[in-house]
Amino acid sequence: MENTNTTPSFQPKSDKRRREGGRRKPKHSSRNNQVNEKSCQKDSRKDSQNGDNNKKKAPQRRLKSRRRKLEDLKHSDTNLLDVPKTTRLSKQCKEQIQQFQHIIGKENFKVFKKSKNSTSYGLAVPSVMDQENFVFLVTIPFSYPSQPLKLDSPSVSRTVDMRTEDGRTLANILNNFNSKSREMTSLGESLAAQMNYLITQWSKLSDSNYKRTDKLYKEFLAEVVP
């Protein structure tokens, strides 16, 4: 008589748990998704509010930046003329020249002289110092606006005797405008804006006390503008 013992086969529970251990589902996944959505909505509202505040503060920042540039210009030892010269007209310079010629007419702002690093233009301005059509010489360096304009008078000996009262008046215009142009260039004012200032304000520029008056005017603006 055969006696066969059969031992039932089984798999340890510990092995099964180990295999299932790596596939456990994260708890509270839906709750985490809701929290993340609320956080994103909150951040979006903050970004929108910050954008509105930035738009309101933009004019104030521009004014403060302009004042800061003026202060830096006063106390800076760096001269715009120290910028390395170039033999090629910058794109920005070319565009500003064309824009001004379109406004005033090419016949009133035409090439007078070309050199290696700059071009001089004759600017015809009516009724300057009792002359029907006074011509200023505007030298524009190719590296403009990294370098400022320079105002001069062509054929000074034939136009105005510098030893006379008219000569001193012209010298004031040239010196004061060149100083003003340096300031306006550093503030990013265009060629057209600078030429318009010369054409409309030449009588103020002829004053020997112009720089002091201009300084007082800027201090006044700084006080009245918040």
C-alpha positions, 0 to 999 in steps of 0.5 A: 500500500502506497503512502503518498504525502502531498504537501500543498504549495503556497507562496509566502505573503511577504514576497507578495507584499514586496511585489505590490509595495512598489505599486502603491497608489499615492494618497490624497492625489485629488486633494493635492490637485485642488490645492495646486489649482488654487495656488496657480489661480492666486499667483495669476491674480498677483501677476495681473495686479502687479502688471496694473501697478507697473503701468501706473508707475511707469511715468514716475519711473521714467521721470526718476530715470531722467533725473538720475541721468541728469545727476549722473551727467553732472557728477560723471568724469566720463566724456561722451567724446571718449567713445571710440570713433568709427568710420561707418554711419550707424543705422540709428544715426542714418534714420534720424538724419532722414527723419529730420530731412523729411521734416525740414526739407533736404534743401534746408539740411544738406551735406556740407562736408564729409570726413573720415569719422563724421559728416557736416550738414548746413542747417538753414535757419531763418531770421537769426541775428537779423539775417534772412537765412543764417546757416549753422554747421552741424557736425554729426559723428558716425558713432552718434548717438554715442557721441554728441553733435557739434554746432559751428558756423561755416565761414565765420569770418564772412558771416559774423565778425567774432569781435563784434557784439553779434560775434559774441552772441554767436559764440554764446549760441554755439557754446550753449547749444553744444553743452545742451546737445551733450545733455540731450544726447545722453538723455536719448533725445533725437536729432530732430528734437535737438535741431528743433530746440536750436531753431526755436530757442536760439535767442535763449541760447544767445544769453551768456547766463543761459546755463544758470537759467537752464539749471534753475528751470530744471530745479524748479521742475524737479520741485513741482513734479512729484 
